[in-house]
Amino acid sequence: MKAPKQSRHGHLAGTLAIVAGALSVLCAAAPAYAVLGGEPMNAPQGALATSAKAVVHAAGASGASGASSASTSNYTVRTTTLASGTVVNEYLSTEGIVFGIAWHGPRVPNLPTLLGSYFPQYQQGLLAQRAARGGRGQVSVDDPGLVVNSGGHMGSFAGSAYLPQSLPAGVSASDIQ
């Protein structure tokens, strides 16, 4: 007996379901990166180098008596060079929480993993931007709880993401690079 013919729509739906299943398995096995608002990444397999540098920002303010009071903001920048050649900088608070991430290199890093729970917010901002300006060019999502800037061209990409509410005192958006 001959099997009934599957419609194009049914075949496409089946194929999409298989692809979606495969992608979910691949995403579950993705290497651990920094998660914005979470802990820093473990160096993913194939990472070429990881280093950390403590940063101290000091801001002096003079009072009416002429005495100077200084406030400092300490954070750490961890730099990891991925196997692709892309360099990822993680900005960690004194509590060890990632408040900013920046990247530059030949490939955009895995943004769903880097942005973690903020990725859906990024996607919504991206969709709104694309609807307003079209589908190409620099990405700039500037929401109250998340700022992401990304752009470049084949072989040379750069971007940053940070949580404005989590920037330590004395640290500005321009420090995330």
N, C-alpha and C positions, 0 to 999 in steps of 0.2 A: 504494500500500500504506500502511496506517495504522501510525504509530509506536506502539511499546508504551507503555502508560501508566506514568508514573513514580510510585512510591509517595510518600506524604507524607514518609516518612522520607528517601527518596532526594532529594526536592526540598529538604527542610530541610538536609540535609547539604551539598548543592551550594551552597545560599545561604550557609550558614555558611562554607564554604571561600572563596567570593568575598569575603565581608565580612572574613574573616581576612587574605586577601591584600591587600585595600585598606587595612586598618589597618596592615599591616606596611610598605606603601609610605608611608603618611602618617607613621608613626613615624620612618622613615628620613629623611624630609624635615623633621622637627621642628627648630625653632630650637635653637641651642646655649645651654644653661644651665650653671650651676655643676654640677659633679658632686661629690658628697660623697666626700671622699678623693682628689680630683683637682684640676685647675686651675679657676680661676674662669671664669665664663661670659663669652662675648662678648655684648655687648648685642644681644638679639634684635631682628629687624626690628620696627619699630613701638614700641620702648622709648622712653619719654618722657624719661627722665633717668637718668644713672648718676653716682654720686659715690663717693669713697673717703675714709675717715677713719682715721688711725693711732690706735691705742689703746695706752696704756702703763699696765699695772697694776704698782704698786710695793707690796711687802710688806716691812715692816721687822721685824726680829727682834733683840731685845737679848740679848747674850751675858752670861756671868757677870761679865765685866769692865766691863759697862755700855756697851760699844761697840755701835753699831748696825750690822748688816749688812743691806743691802737687796738683794732680788732683784727683777728686773723681768721682766715677761712682755709682749712686744710682739706685737701682731697688728693686722690691718687689717680694717675693716668696709667692704665695698663695698655700696652701696645702688643698686638698679635698680628703676625704676617701669616695669612692663610696660604694653603698650597697653591691657590690660584694666583698669588702675588698681591692680592688685595690686603691692605693694612687696615685693621680695625682698632680704633682707640676707644677704650672704655673709661668713663669718668665715674669714679667711685667716691661716695661720701665717706666720712670718718666711720660711719656704721657699716661700711662695706656694701652699700646699695648703689646700683648703677643709676645715675641720674642723667647721663648723656652718653651718646655713642656717635662716633664719626668714622667715616671710611673713605678710602681712596685707592684706586687701582684699576686693573683691567676688567674686573667683574663686580657687579653689585652683590653684596653678601646676601644671605638668606634673610630677607626682611621679616617674614612671618615669625621666624625664630628670634631674631634680634629684638623685635618690638613686642613679642609676647602678647599679653592681654590687651595691649594698645593697638595691635594690628587691625582689628575691625574698625576702630576709630580712624586710623590712617586710611583704610580702604574707603570709608564713607567720605572723608575729605578729598581723597583722590578722585572718586567718582563725581563729586560736586565740581571739582576743578575741571575735570575733563569735559563735563557737560557744558560748562561756561566757556572754556577756551579751546576745546578740541583735544585730540588724543596724543599730542606730542609735546616735547619740550620739558623744561625744568618742572619738577614737582615741588610744590610749596604748600604744605598743610600747616595752618596756624590756628589751632584750636586752643581754648583756654587751658586744657590739661595736657596738650601734646603739640610739639612743633617738629615737623620733619621737612627737610630740604634735600633734594636729590636731583642730580642731573649729570650730564656728560654725553659721551658718544662712544661708539664701539672701541673698546680697548682702554678707555680712560673715563672712569666714573668717580664721582665724589658725592658725599652727602653727610648729613648729620641728623640726629634726632635727640630731643631732650624733653624733660618734664619741667616746665617753668616753675611749678609749685615746689619742686624738689631741689632747685639750684641753691647751693649753700650761699650764705651771706658773702657778698663781695665777688661772686662768680657771675659773669654775664654770658649771654648766648654766644658772644664772639670767642669765648674761651673754649667752646666745644668745636674742635677742629681736628 
